[in-house]
Amino acid sequence: MIQDNLALIAEIRGRFAHVDSCPFEGPRVFFENAGGALTLKSVGETSAKYALIPDNQGRDNPAAEALTVVIEKAKADLALLMNPVSGQFIFGETGTELLFRMIRVACLDAPKGSKIIGSSIEHPASRSAGYHWAEITGMDYVNVPHDAPNGLVTAEDYASLMTPDVAVATILHASPVTGTGMDVAEISKAIRSVAPDCVIIVDGIQHAAHGQLDLAAYNVDGYAIAPYKVFSRHGHGIAWISDKMTAMSHEVLMGAPAAGWELGTRDAGASAAISDVVAYFDWLGGEVSNESEPRKRIEAAGRAIHDYETHLTNALINGTGNLPGLRVMDGVTILSGADNPAREGTVSFVIDGHPSPEIVTILKNQGIRTHARSADHYSGNVLKPLNMTDCIRISMCHYNTTQEVAQVLGAINEIVNQTHN
């Protein structure tokens, strides 16, 4: 268990840039991981190295050949991390852009008169694309209402609205507002039991940093991640697409290989950086297990990350040391409930009588980085059914510590005590 190994926690933290200080602000605790995780130091070093190389792949020179190897290695490493049976990995502008592209292709390929299904818990990246392309292609959009108090949508929820004419489906793997994770494998199974040929596309952007990716178990056709939310860089996205989706009509240069989905020259440094991320998961798996195979080590790392982040969120909710947790504080309401086994590293809450942005500012002034979510186009689908206008989000990752949780609990206790005394 990571929480029982202080030396390992220190080594983990030592591998990330700006783990305890901001280059613009100075010392701070970083609890804004859902907005973008910390970056591995190795990613920064790799990115700087490749940014200076003028060559591109596909030329007859040693540099071009080396860059081709880097890109091929990155895709092999991604297969190790995400465990697909077949298909291919593609690089794009952002995770959101890739979700739009996959959903567009799937809807344009769908039979006339068919439907697309998605849920109300989804991030607007997939919901917006689904509604947009349903309207353009004349498809009916089927909305699966989520369980607002628990912040979840289940396989049973999808099954209740599934019909054989559903041709496209979208699933959110984890919510960036509540941090709750969905059972993608079971939802996919429920969809395919009614519409076996349905094209299923998953938004995995929030889930990826928390380990435990297994495309072989999901039986889907598309899965998008954003590297800046999984210890790497901004400025690009990554998607896996099945052989079925690869073969669908899509934008491609005339005369180019039909299976090609990438447009223009991609950044080889971004590919090299994602290999650094996979190498990190592999290293961590070796520290928390005796596994000898890389995939088994990565699976062990995912389990250890989940267990440790559960330890951290439990400390925040239930208290640590002599500090009471959020669940017993007067006037504090925890989104998705205090006892939610689907939680993935994130706890969102409100404090009666205090606008959430005000709390975020108070915490910022004490060196604690959090974030306020508002009932806008990003988070309104989660907050409005709860009759909330905003919430405070504390999002943690496995490089955070119990001491940091104690620091934020002390600050929140002070705010609550001042309000109720």
C-alpha positions in Angstrom: 0.0 0.0 0.0 1.4 3.4 -1.0 0.1 5.0 2.2 2.2 2.7 4.3 5.5 3.5 2.4 6.7 7.1 3.1 9.9 6.5 1.2 7.9 5.5 -1.9 5.6 8.6 -1.5 8.7 10.8 -1.4 10.1 9.1 -4.5 6.7 9.4 -6.4 6.6 13.1 -5.5 10.2 13.6 -6.6 9.3 12.5 -10.1 6.8 15.3 -10.7 7.5 19.0 -11.4 6.1 21.7 -9.1 4.7 19.1 -6.7 4.7 21.5 -3.8 5.2 24.9 -5.3 3.9 27.0 -8.2 6.5 28.9 -10.3 4.1 32.0 -10.2 2.8 31.7 -6.6 5.4 29.9 -4.5 4.7 27.1 -2.0 1.2 25.5 -2.4 -0.7 22.3 -2.1 -2.0 21.1 -5.5 -5.6 19.8 -5.3 -6.6 20.8 -8.9 -5.6 17.5 -10.6 -9.0 17.1 -12.4 -8.2 20.4 -14.2 -4.8 19.1 -15.3 -2.5 16.7 -13.5 1.1 17.5 -12.5 3.7 16.8 -15.2 6.4 14.2 -14.9 9.9 15.8 -14.9 10.9 13.3 -17.5 8.1 14.6 -19.8 9.5 18.1 -19.5 13.0 16.9 -20.4 11.8 14.8 -23.3 9.7 17.6 -24.7 12.6 20.1 -24.6 14.8 17.6 -26.4 12.4 16.9 -29.2 11.3 20.5 -29.6 14.7 21.4 -30.9 14.8 18.7 -33.6 14.0 20.2 -37.1 13.3 17.0 -38.9 10.1 15.2 -39.6 9.3 11.5 -40.0 9.0 10.0 -43.5 12.3 11.3 -44.9 15.4 9.5 -45.9 17.7 10.6 -43.1 18.7 9.2 -39.7 16.7 11.8 -37.7 13.5 11.0 -39.6 14.0 7.3 -39.1 14.6 7.9 -35.4 11.4 9.9 -35.1 9.4 7.2 -36.8 10.8 4.7 -34.2 9.7 7.1 -31.4 6.2 7.3 -32.7 5.9 3.6 -33.2 7.2 3.0 -29.7 4.7 5.4 -28.3 1.8 3.5 -29.9 3.2 0.2 -28.6 3.5 1.7 -25.2 -0.1 3.0 -25.3 -1.2 -0.5 -26.2 0.6 -1.7 -23.1 -1.1 0.9 -21.0 -4.6 0.6 -22.4 -4.7 -3.1 -23.5 -6.6 -3.1 -26.8 -7.2 -6.4 -28.7 -6.9 -4.7 -32.1 -7.5 -1.2 -33.7 -5.1 1.7 -33.7 -4.0 4.8 -31.7 -4.3 8.2 -33.3 -3.0 11.6 -32.1 -5.2 14.8 -32.5 -5.5 18.3 -31.4 -7.2 17.6 -28.0 -9.2 14.9 -26.3 -12.4 16.9 -27.0 -11.5 17.3 -30.6 -11.0 13.6 -31.0 -14.4 12.9 -29.3 -16.1 15.2 -31.7 -14.3 13.5 -34.7 -15.2 10.0 -33.6 -18.8 10.9 -32.9 -19.1 12.7 -36.2 -17.7 9.8 -38.2 -20.0 7.3 -36.3 -23.1 9.4 -36.9 -22.4 10.0 -40.5 -21.9 6.2 -40.9 -25.1 5.3 -39.1 -28.2 4.0 -41.0 -30.9 6.5 -41.7 -33.5 6.6 -39.0 -31.3 5.3 -36.3 -30.6 6.7 -32.8 -27.7 7.9 -30.7 -27.7 7.4 -26.9 -25.8 9.2 -24.2 -26.3 10.2 -20.6 -26.9 13.4 -18.7 -23.8 12.9 -16.6 -21.5 13.3 -19.6 -19.0 16.2 -20.0 -20.1 18.5 -22.8 -17.3 17.2 -25.0 -19.4 14.1 -25.8 -22.9 15.5 -25.2 -22.4 18.5 -27.4 -21.0 16.3 -30.2 -23.8 13.8 -29.8 -26.6 16.5 -30.0 -24.9 18.4 -32.8 -24.4 15.4 -35.1 -27.8 13.9 -34.2 -29.4 17.1 -35.5 -27.3 17.2 -38.6 -27.8 13.6 -39.6 -31.5 13.4 -38.5 -30.9 10.9 -35.7 -32.9 10.9 -32.5 -30.8 11.6 -29.4 -31.8 9.4 -26.5 -30.8 10.9 -23.1 -30.2 8.6 -20.2 -30.9 10.5 -17.0 -28.2 10.0 -14.3 -28.7 9.4 -10.6 -28.1 13.0 -9.5 -27.6 12.3 -5.7 -25.0 9.6 -6.4 -23.5 11.2 -9.5 -23.7 7.9 -11.5 -25.3 6.4 -14.6 -25.5 2.6 -14.6 -25.9 -0.3 -17.1 -29.5 -0.6 -16.0 -30.1 3.0 -16.7 -28.9 2.6 -20.3 -30.7 -0.7 -20.7 -34.1 0.9 -19.8 -33.9 3.1 -22.9 -32.0 0.9 -25.3 -33.7 -0.2 -28.6 -32.3 -2.2 -31.5 -32.1 0.9 -33.7 -29.5 2.6 -31.5 -26.4 2.9 -33.8 -24.1 5.2 -31.7 -23.6 5.4 -28.0 -21.4 7.6 -25.8 -20.2 6.8 -22.2 -18.4 8.9 -19.7 -15.8 6.9 -17.7 -15.5 9.4 -14.8 -17.0 12.7 -14.0 -14.7 15.7 -13.7 -17.3 17.4 -11.4 -18.0 14.6 -8.9 -15.1 12.3 -9.6 -17.4 9.3 -9.7 -16.5 6.5 -12.2 -18.9 4.6 -14.4 -18.8 0.8 -15.1 -17.9 1.1 -18.8 -17.7 -2.7 -19.3 -21.2 -3.3 -17.9 -22.8 -0.3 -19.8 -21.2 -1.5 -23.0 -22.5 -5.0 -22.4 -26.0 -3.6 -21.8 -25.9 -1.7 -25.0 -24.6 -4.6 -27.1 -27.2 -7.0 -25.7 -29.8 -4.9 -27.5 -27.9 -3.4 -30.4 -24.8 -5.6 -31.0 -23.4 -3.5 -33.9 -23.7 -0.1 -32.0 -20.6 2.1 -32.3 -19.6 2.9 -28.7 -17.4 5.8 -27.9 -16.0 6.6 -24.4 -14.7 9.8 -22.9 -11.8 8.5 -20.7 -10.2 11.9 -20.2 -11.0 12.2 -16.4 -10.4 8.5 -15.6 -7.0 8.0 -17.2 -4.8 9.4 -14.5 -6.3 7.0 -12.0 -4.9 3.9 -13.7 -6.8 0.7 -14.6 -7.4 1.1 -18.3 -8.4 -2.1 -20.0 -9.9 -1.7 -23.5 -10.1 -5.5 -24.0 -12.7 -5.6 -21.2 -14.8 -2.7 -22.5 -15.8 -3.9 -26.0 -16.1 -0.4 -27.4 -15.1 1.3 -30.6 -13.4 4.6 -29.5 -11.7 5.8 -26.3 -10.2 9.3 -25.9 -7.7 10.6 -23.3 -6.0 14.0 -22.8 -2.3 13.6 -22.0 -2.2 16.8 -19.8 -4.6 15.1 -17.4 -2.4 12.0 -17.2 1.0 13.5 -16.3 2.0 14.7 -19.7 1.6 17.8 -21.9 -1.0 20.1 -23.2 -1.7 20.7 -26.9 -2.7 17.2 -28.1 -5.1 14.4 -27.5 -4.9 10.6 -28.0 -7.7 8.2 -29.1 -7.9 4.5 -29.7 -10.3 3.4 -32.5 -11.4 -0.1 -33.3 -10.8 -1.7 -36.7 -14.5 -1.1 -37.4 -14.2 2.6 -36.8 -10.9 2.8 -38.7 -12.7 1.5 -41.8 -15.5 4.1 -41.6 -15.5 7.0 -44.1 -13.5 9.8 -42.6 -11.3 12.8 -43.7 -8.1 11.6 -45.3 -5.8 13.0 -47.9 -6.5 11.9 -51.4 -4.3 8.9 -52.3 -3.2 8.4 -48.7 -3.6 5.0 -46.9 -7.3 4.6 -46.2 -6.7 3.6 -42.6 -4.9 6.9 -41.8 -6.8 9.2 -39.4 -4.1 11.7 -38.5 -4.0 14.9 -40.6 -0.7 16.7 -40.9 2.6 16.1 -39.2 2.2 15.2 -35.5 4.7 16.2 -32.8 7.1 13.4 -32.2 7.9 14.9 -28.8 4.4 14.4 -27.7 4.7 10.7 -28.6 8.0 10.4 -26.8 6.4 12.1 -23.7 3.5 9.6 -23.6 6.1 6.8 -23.5 7.6 8.5 -20.4 4.1 8.3 -18.8 3.8 4.6 -19.6 7.3 4.0 -18.2 6.3 5.7 -15.0 3.3 3.4 -14.5 5.6 0.5 -15.2 8.1 1.7 -12.6 5.4 2.3 -10.0 4.0 -1.2 -10.6 7.4 -2.6 -9.9 7.5 -0.7 -6.6 4.1 -2.0 -5.4 4.3 -5.6 -6.7 6.6 -8.4 -7.6 5.2 -8.7 -11.2 7.7 -9.4 -13.9 5.6 -8.6 -17.0 5.1 -4.9 -17.9 1.3 -5.1 -18.4 1.0 -6.9 -15.0 3.1 -4.1 -13.4 0.9 -1.5 -15.0 -2.2 -3.2 -13.6 -0.6 -3.4 -10.2 0.1 0.4 -10.4 -3.5 1.1 -11.2 -4.8 -0.9 -8.3 -2.3 0.8 -5.9 -3.2 4.3 -7.2 -6.9 3.6 -6.7 -6.4 2.3 -3.2 -4.2 5.2 -2.2 -6.5 7.8 -3.7 -9.4 6.2 -1.8 -7.3 6.5 1.4 -6.9 10.2 0.6 -10.5 10.9 -0.2 -11.6 8.9 2.9 -9.3 11.1 5.0 -10.9 14.2 3.6 -14.4 13.0 4.1 -14.0 11.2 7.5 -11.1 13.2 9.0 -7.5 12.5 9.8 -5.6 12.7 13.1 -7.7 15.0 15.4 -9.2 16.9 12.5 -12.9 16.2 11.7 -13.8 15.4 8.1 -16.2 17.1 5.7 -19.0 14.7 6.5 -19.4 16.0 10.1 -18.9 19.7 9.5 -21.9 21.9 10.0 -23.3 23.2 6.8 -21.2 21.1 4.5 -22.8 19.0 1.8 -20.8 16.4 -0.2 -21.8 15.8 -3.8 -22.5 12.2 -4.7 -22.6 11.3 -1.0 -20.0 10.7 1.7 -20.0 6.9 1.1 -19.6 6.4 -2.6 -17.4 3.5 -3.7 -17.3 4.8 -7.3 -15.3 7.9 -6.2 -12.0 8.4 -8.1 -9.8 10.9 -6.2 -12.2 13.8 -6.2 -14.5 15.3 -3.6 -16.8 18.2 -4.4 -18.8 19.9 -1.8 -20.6 23.2 -0.8 -20.6 25.1 2.4 -23.9 26.8 3.4 -23.8 30.6 3.3 -20.5 30.7 1.3 -20.3 31.0 -2.5 -17.8 28.4 -3.7 -15.5 30.9 -5.5 -15.2 32.7 -2.1 -13.9 29.5 -0.5 -11.5 28.8 -3.3 -10.0 32.2 -2.9 -9.7 31.8 0.9 -7.9 28.5 0.4 -5.7 30.0 -2.3 -4.6 32.7 0.1 -3.5 29.9 2.4 -1.5 28.2 -0.3 -4.1 25.5 -1.2 -5.0 25.2 -4.9 -8.6 24.0 -5.5 -11.3 24.9 -8.0 -14.9 26.2 -8.1 -17.3 24.6 -10.6 -20.3 26.6 -11.6 -23.7 25.6 -13.1 -22.6 26.6 -16.5 -22.2 24.7 -19.8 -19.4 22.6 -18.2 -21.0 21.6 -15.0 -24.7 22.6 -15.1 -25.8 19.1 -16.0 -24.5 17.9 -12.6 -25.2 20.9 -10.4 -28.7 22.0 -11.6 -30.4 18.8 -10.7 -29.0 19.2 -7.2 -30.3 22.8 -7.1 -26.8 24.0 -6.7 -25.2 27.0 -8.4 -21.6 26.0 -7.7 -19.4 23.7 -5.7 -15.8 23.5 -4.4 -13.8 20.7 -6.0 -10.8 19.1 -4.3 -9.3 16.7 -6.8 -6.4 14.5 -5.7 -3.9 12.2 -7.3 -1.5 9.6 -5.9 1.3 12.2 -5.4 -0.8 14.0 -2.8 -0.4 13.2 0.9 -2.4 12.8 4.0 -0.5 15.8 5.4 -1.8 17.9 2.6 -5.3 16.6 3.3 -4.9 17.7 6.9 -3.8 21.1 5.8 -7.0 21.7 3.8 -9.2 20.2 6.5 -7.7 22.6 9.0 -8.5 25.5 6.7 -12.1 24.4 6.0 -12.7 23.7 9.7 -11.7 27.3 10.4 -14.1 28.6 7.8 -17.0 26.5 9.1 -16.3 27.3 12.7 -16.3 31.1 12.0 -19.6 30.7 10.2 -21.4 28.8 13.0 -19.9 30.6 16.1 
